[in-house]
Amino acid sequence: MASTEAAAAAAARPTTEQLRQWFDAIDKDHNGKLTAVELQSALQLGGLNFSLATVAHIIRIHDRSNSGSIAFDEFIKLHEFLTNVQHSFEYFDGDRDGRLAFEEISSALSHAGYQLDRPALQAVFARFDPTRSGALGLAEFLALTLFLRSATATFNAFDPGRTGAIRVSFNQFLFAAAHCV
């Protein structure tokens, strides 16, 4: 059964040519790069409604050239990331209601390698559940995942020895916090 699911997933993956067609369709000014506004519009068409600030954050994470936009090769990685998050969301949505409850989020994050203690997980969960519904939709789960990915990268920059603990000045803390928004 697992091999059948893997084969179906592989067959569902878009080809590089398909990704190029999508990229070109999103690239409204045809400059070979996607801006936050262009990407936001495309994500909205796919049902993912993010603020421009969140989309700009998505771009910063995938923008290896630090240009403020993403080129096609970066778009491929972005698409892979979004697909993986969506698959994780679907896998851990045990009751198939299109929302992940706290325990489902806990399982998904643990599976992704995030070992958060309960108070930390509750704080992060609350940040991405502004209505206090007790569950996150795909867009909120993606935003949470982006936050954790960014927080991990920022933390690791201050922890080169990978000790799991850091000491920072207030200015360093502000720098780190600004990069995890």
C-alpha positions as CSV (number, residue, x, y, z in Angstrom):
1,M,0.0,0.0,0.0
2,A,2.8,2.4,0.9
3,S,4.5,1.8,-2.5
4,T,1.2,2.6,-4.3
5,E,0.9,5.9,-2.4
6,A,4.5,6.7,-3.1
7,A,4.0,6.0,-6.8
8,A,0.9,8.2,-6.9
9,A,2.7,11.0,-5.1
10,A,5.6,10.8,-7.6
11,A,3.2,10.8,-10.5
12,A,1.4,13.9,-9.1
13,R,4.7,15.8,-8.9
14,P,4.8,18.5,-11.6
15,T,7.6,18.3,-14.1
16,T,10.2,21.0,-14.5
17,E,8.5,22.1,-17.6
18,Q,5.1,22.4,-15.8
19,L,6.8,24.4,-13.0
20,R,8.4,26.7,-15.7
21,Q,4.9,27.3,-17.2
22,W,3.5,28.1,-13.7
23,F,6.4,30.4,-13.0
24,D,6.0,32.2,-16.3
25,A,2.3,32.6,-15.7
26,I,2.9,34.1,-12.2
27,D,5.7,36.4,-13.5
28,K,3.4,39.2,-14.7
29,D,6.2,41.6,-15.6
30,H,8.2,38.8,-17.4
31,N,11.5,39.8,-15.7
32,G,12.4,36.2,-14.7
33,K,11.8,36.8,-11.0
34,L,8.7,36.7,-8.8
35,T,8.0,39.5,-6.4
36,A,6.0,39.2,-3.2
37,V,2.9,40.8,-4.9
38,E,3.1,38.3,-7.8
39,L,3.5,35.3,-5.5
40,Q,0.8,36.5,-3.2
41,S,-1.7,36.6,-6.1
42,A,-0.7,33.1,-7.2
43,L,-1.0,31.7,-3.7
44,Q,-4.5,33.3,-3.4
45,L,-5.6,31.5,-6.5
46,G,-4.6,28.3,-4.8
47,G,-6.6,29.2,-1.7
48,L,-3.7,30.3,0.4
49,N,-4.5,33.8,1.6
50,F,-1.4,35.4,3.2
51,S,-0.6,38.9,4.1
52,L,2.0,40.6,1.9
53,A,4.4,40.5,4.9
54,T,4.1,36.7,5.2
55,V,4.6,36.3,1.4
56,A,7.7,38.5,1.7
57,H,8.9,36.3,4.5
58,I,8.4,33.2,2.3
59,I,10.5,34.9,-0.4
60,R,13.3,35.8,2.1
61,I,13.5,32.2,3.2
62,H,13.9,30.9,-0.4
63,D,15.8,33.8,-1.9
64,R,19.3,32.5,-2.0
65,S,20.6,35.4,-4.1
66,N,19.2,38.0,-1.6
67,S,17.6,39.9,-4.5
68,G,14.2,40.3,-2.7
69,S,12.5,38.1,-5.3
70,I,12.8,34.5,-6.4
71,A,14.2,33.2,-9.6
72,F,13.0,30.0,-11.2
73,D,15.5,27.7,-9.4
74,E,14.4,29.2,-6.1
75,F,10.8,28.8,-7.2
76,I,11.4,25.0,-7.6
77,K,12.6,24.8,-4.0
78,L,9.7,27.0,-2.8
79,H,7.2,24.7,-4.6
80,E,8.8,21.6,-3.0
81,F,8.6,23.2,0.4
82,L,4.9,24.2,0.0
83,T,4.1,20.7,-1.3
84,N,5.8,19.0,1.6
85,V,4.0,21.2,4.1
86,Q,0.7,20.5,2.4
87,H,1.3,16.7,2.4
88,S,2.3,16.9,6.1
89,F,-0.9,18.8,6.9
90,E,-3.0,16.2,5.0
91,Y,-1.2,13.3,6.7
92,F,-1.7,14.6,10.2
93,D,-5.3,15.8,9.7
94,G,-6.6,12.6,11.2
95,D,-10.3,13.5,11.1
96,R,-10.0,15.0,7.7
97,D,-11.7,18.2,8.7
98,G,-9.2,20.5,7.0
99,R,-7.8,21.7,10.4
100,L,-5.1,20.5,12.7
101,A,-6.0,20.4,16.4
102,F,-3.3,21.0,19.0
103,E,-2.3,17.3,19.3
104,E,-2.2,16.9,15.5
105,I,0.1,20.0,15.3
106,S,2.3,18.5,18.0
107,S,2.6,15.2,16.1
108,A,3.3,17.0,12.8
109,L,6.0,19.1,14.3
110,S,7.5,16.2,16.2
111,H,7.6,14.2,12.9
112,A,9.4,17.2,11.3
113,G,12.1,17.1,14.0
114,Y,10.9,19.9,16.3
115,Q,11.1,18.8,19.8
116,L,9.2,21.6,21.6
117,D,8.2,21.4,25.3
118,R,4.5,21.8,25.9
119,P,4.7,25.5,27.1
120,A,6.7,26.5,24.0
121,L,4.4,24.6,21.7
122,Q,1.3,26.2,23.3
123,A,2.8,29.7,22.9
124,V,3.7,29.0,19.2
125,F,0.3,27.4,18.6
126,A,-1.5,30.4,20.2
127,R,0.4,32.9,18.0
128,F,-1.0,31.2,14.8
129,D,-4.5,30.6,16.2
130,P,-5.6,34.2,16.6
131,T,-9.3,33.3,16.9
132,R,-8.5,30.7,19.6
133,S,-10.4,28.1,17.7
134,G,-8.1,25.4,18.9
135,A,-7.1,24.3,15.4
136,L,-5.1,25.6,12.4
137,G,-6.0,25.5,8.8
138,L,-3.4,24.9,6.1
139,A,-2.5,28.6,5.8
140,E,-1.9,28.9,9.5
141,F,0.0,25.7,9.6
142,L,2.2,26.9,6.8
143,A,2.8,30.2,8.6
144,L,3.7,28.3,11.8
145,T,6.1,26.1,9.8
146,L,7.7,29.2,8.2
147,F,8.1,30.7,11.6
148,L,9.8,27.6,13.1
149,R,12.0,27.2,10.1
150,S,13.1,30.8,10.3
151,A,13.5,30.7,14.1
152,T,15.6,27.5,13.8
153,A,17.9,29.1,11.2
154,T,18.3,32.3,13.4
155,F,18.9,30.3,16.5
156,N,21.5,28.1,14.8
157,A,23.3,31.3,13.7
158,F,23.8,32.1,17.4
159,D,24.6,28.5,18.3
160,P,27.4,27.4,15.9
161,G,28.5,24.6,18.3
162,R,24.9,23.2,18.3
163,T,24.8,23.1,22.0
164,G,21.1,23.9,22.1
165,A,21.6,27.0,24.3
166,I,22.6,30.5,23.4
167,R,23.4,33.7,25.2
168,V,22.5,37.0,23.4
169,S,22.6,40.7,24.1
170,F,19.4,42.7,23.8
171,N,20.5,44.0,20.3
172,Q,21.2,40.4,19.2
173,F,17.8,39.4,20.5
174,L,16.1,42.1,18.6
175,F,18.0,41.1,15.4
176,A,16.9,37.5,15.9
177,A,13.3,38.4,16.7
178,A,13.1,40.6,13.6
179,H,14.2,37.7,11.4
180,C,11.6,35.3,12.8
181,V,8.5,37.3,12.0
